[in-house]
Amino acid sequence: MTTTPALAQERPVVAAASSLVGVLEQIKQSFEQDSDQQVRISFGSSGNLTRQIIQGAPFEVFLSADESYIATLVDRGLTEGSGDVYATGRLVLFIPNDSPLRIDPTLKDLANAMKDGRLGRLAIANPEHAPYGRAAREVLQHHQIWQSIQSKLLFGENIAQAAQFTVSGDVEAGILSYSIALEPALSTQGRYVLLPQSWHEPLHHYMVLLNNAGEVSRAFYAYLSQPTTRETLQKFGFSTPTNSQ
């Protein structure tokens, strides 16, 4: 019989920024337990997911790490409404356990490490299509080291891949999302310090329903604004519309 595969294919797909890896899996589990309905999640950089949506990918909800990608879809008539803010993210400087760099919230040690040879590679997400990568670039520009650090940069396709690079053993530091730094799989492999939000444009995360959204997707979208969901986001370092800004 084909009943089970057919049902599996009917589960709506949520496109989500990679900074939500970990926290969204918890939210998904809670939603499925509470509603007895299921969704699938496809993670990627916000820019790449936007391109996939434009090309016709069968997503029903989009959770972006940046408003501009939502605006692009709105302009193309691919969404229901203009979306809502569901969280705001933070950046951290993450130093692996075996790195010679120091935890320095001023980034002065990072700049010095470029000169004295302690910094081999710095991992960030690709700023061309990943909001956390763009924010990392803004941080480095703020400290006037963006140009001089070019040869040291290792770009992840998204912030989750940048995190993988950071703990690979070949990278001395990474500028990552706070949410990923808090994940148990990463938190035991290094130390981190929060970077001031004033060093980059705000990382406001937006969500939007896409035109083909069905009933389950609408229920999941509404679930993302529930108090319990916001508490889960806060545990992973996000601020939400009820406790921030």
C-alpha positions in Angstrom: 0.0 0.0 0.0 1.1 3.6 -0.6 -0.8 5.2 2.3 2.2 6.1 4.4 4.4 7.6 1.7 1.5 9.6 0.4 0.9 11.0 3.9 4.6 11.8 4.3 4.6 13.7 1.0 1.6 15.7 2.2 3.5 17.2 5.2 4.1 20.9 4.4 7.7 22.0 4.1 9.0 24.9 6.1 12.0 26.7 4.7 14.1 28.0 7.6 17.3 29.9 8.1 20.2 27.8 9.3 20.5 29.8 12.5 17.4 28.0 13.6 19.0 24.6 13.5 18.4 23.1 16.9 15.7 25.4 18.3 13.3 24.8 15.4 13.6 21.1 15.8 12.4 21.5 19.4 9.6 23.8 18.3 8.6 21.3 15.6 8.5 18.4 18.1 6.3 20.5 20.4 4.0 21.5 17.6 3.5 18.0 16.4 2.8 16.7 20.0 0.3 19.5 20.7 -1.5 19.5 17.3 -1.0 15.9 16.1 0.0 17.4 12.8 3.4 17.2 11.1 5.7 19.5 9.1 9.1 19.1 7.4 11.9 21.6 7.7 14.4 22.5 5.0 17.4 24.5 6.4 19.6 26.8 4.4 20.8 30.4 4.0 18.0 32.9 3.7 19.3 34.0 0.3 19.5 30.5 -1.1 16.1 29.6 0.2 14.6 32.7 -1.3 16.1 31.7 -4.7 14.6 28.3 -4.3 11.1 29.8 -3.5 11.3 32.0 -6.6 12.2 28.9 -8.7 9.1 27.1 -7.5 10.3 25.0 -4.5 7.2 23.7 -2.7 7.6 25.5 0.6 4.6 26.8 2.5 6.2 28.8 5.3 9.5 30.8 5.1 11.5 31.7 8.3 14.1 34.2 7.1 17.0 35.7 9.2 16.5 39.0 7.3 13.6 41.2 6.2 15.0 41.9 2.8 14.5 38.4 1.5 10.9 38.5 2.6 10.5 41.8 0.8 11.8 40.2 -2.4 9.1 37.5 -2.2 6.4 40.0 -1.4 7.4 42.1 -4.4 7.0 39.1 -6.6 3.6 38.3 -5.3 4.7 35.0 -3.7 3.5 35.6 -0.2 0.4 36.1 1.9 1.0 39.5 3.5 4.3 41.1 4.3 5.3 38.8 7.2 6.0 39.2 10.9 9.0 39.5 13.1 9.3 36.4 15.3 12.8 36.8 16.8 16.1 38.8 16.8 19.4 37.1 16.7 22.9 37.9 18.1 26.4 37.3 17.0 29.2 35.7 19.0 33.0 35.3 18.6 33.6 31.6 19.0 37.0 30.3 19.9 37.6 26.5 19.7 39.2 24.8 22.7 42.5 24.3 21.0 42.8 27.8 19.5 45.6 30.1 20.5 43.3 33.1 20.4 41.8 34.7 23.5 38.2 35.5 24.2 38.2 39.2 23.6 35.0 41.1 23.2 36.8 44.1 21.7 38.3 41.9 18.9 41.7 43.5 19.5 43.2 40.1 20.0 41.7 38.9 16.7 43.4 41.9 14.9 46.7 41.2 16.7 46.4 37.5 15.8 46.4 38.4 12.1 49.7 40.1 12.5 51.5 37.7 14.8 50.5 34.5 12.9 48.1 33.0 15.5 45.1 33.4 13.2 45.2 30.9 10.3 41.5 31.0 9.3 38.3 32.8 10.5 35.0 31.2 9.7 31.9 33.2 8.8 28.8 32.6 6.8 28.9 33.8 3.2 27.8 37.5 3.4 26.4 37.4 -0.2 23.4 35.3 0.8 23.6 34.6 4.6 22.4 37.4 6.9 24.7 36.3 9.7 27.6 36.4 7.3 26.6 39.9 6.3 26.5 41.0 9.9 29.9 39.4 10.5 31.2 41.4 7.6 29.8 44.6 9.2 31.5 43.7 12.5 34.9 43.4 10.7 34.3 46.6 8.8 33.4 48.4 12.0 36.8 47.4 13.3 38.5 48.3 10.0 39.9 44.8 9.5 37.6 43.5 6.7 40.1 44.2 3.9 43.1 42.9 5.7 41.5 39.7 6.9 40.3 38.6 3.4 42.9 35.9 2.9 42.0 34.4 6.3 38.3 34.0 5.7 36.6 30.6 5.3 33.1 31.1 4.1 30.3 28.7 5.1 27.4 28.3 2.7 25.3 29.2 5.8 25.8 29.9 9.5 25.5 26.2 10.4 28.3 25.3 8.0 30.4 28.1 9.3 29.9 26.6 12.8 31.1 23.2 11.5 34.2 24.8 10.0 34.9 26.6 13.3 35.2 23.3 15.3 36.8 21.3 12.4 40.3 21.8 13.8 41.4 23.9 10.9 40.0 27.2 12.1 41.1 29.4 15.0 37.9 31.4 15.4 34.4 31.9 14.0 31.8 34.6 14.1 28.6 32.7 14.6 25.1 33.0 15.7 24.4 33.0 19.4 21.7 30.3 18.9 24.2 27.8 17.4 26.9 28.6 19.9 24.4 27.5 22.6 23.7 24.1 21.1 25.2 21.3 23.2 27.1 19.9 20.3 29.0 23.1 19.9 29.1 24.6 23.4 31.4 21.9 24.7 33.9 22.5 21.9 34.9 26.1 22.7 34.2 29.4 24.3 32.3 32.4 23.0 31.6 36.0 23.8 28.6 38.0 22.6 29.3 40.9 20.2 27.6 44.2 20.6 24.6 44.7 18.5 25.7 48.2 17.7 28.4 46.8 15.5 26.0 45.6 12.8 22.5 46.0 11.5 19.9 44.2 13.6 19.3 40.6 12.9 15.6 40.7 12.8 14.1 37.3 11.8 10.9 37.5 9.7 8.4 34.8 8.9 5.8 34.7 6.1 3.2 32.4 4.7 3.7 31.6 1.0 0.9 31.5 -1.5 0.4 27.7 -1.4 0.2 27.5 2.4 -2.3 25.0 3.7 -4.1 24.5 7.0 -1.2 22.8 8.8 1.2 25.5 7.7 -1.1 28.2 9.0 -1.4 26.3 12.3 2.4 26.1 12.5 2.8 29.8 11.6 0.4 30.7 14.4 2.2 28.4 16.8 5.5 30.3 16.3 3.9 33.3 18.0 2.7 31.4 21.1 4.3 32.2 24.5 5.8 28.7 24.9 7.4 29.0 21.5 8.9 32.3 22.3 10.3 30.9 25.6 12.0 28.2 23.5 13.5 30.8 21.2 14.7 32.8 24.2 16.5 29.7 25.6 18.5 29.6 22.4 19.6 33.2 22.7 17.0 34.9 20.6 15.0 37.9 21.8 11.4 38.0 20.8 8.8 40.7 20.2 7.7 40.3 23.8 11.1 40.7 25.5 13.2 42.8 23.2 13.8 46.0 21.3 
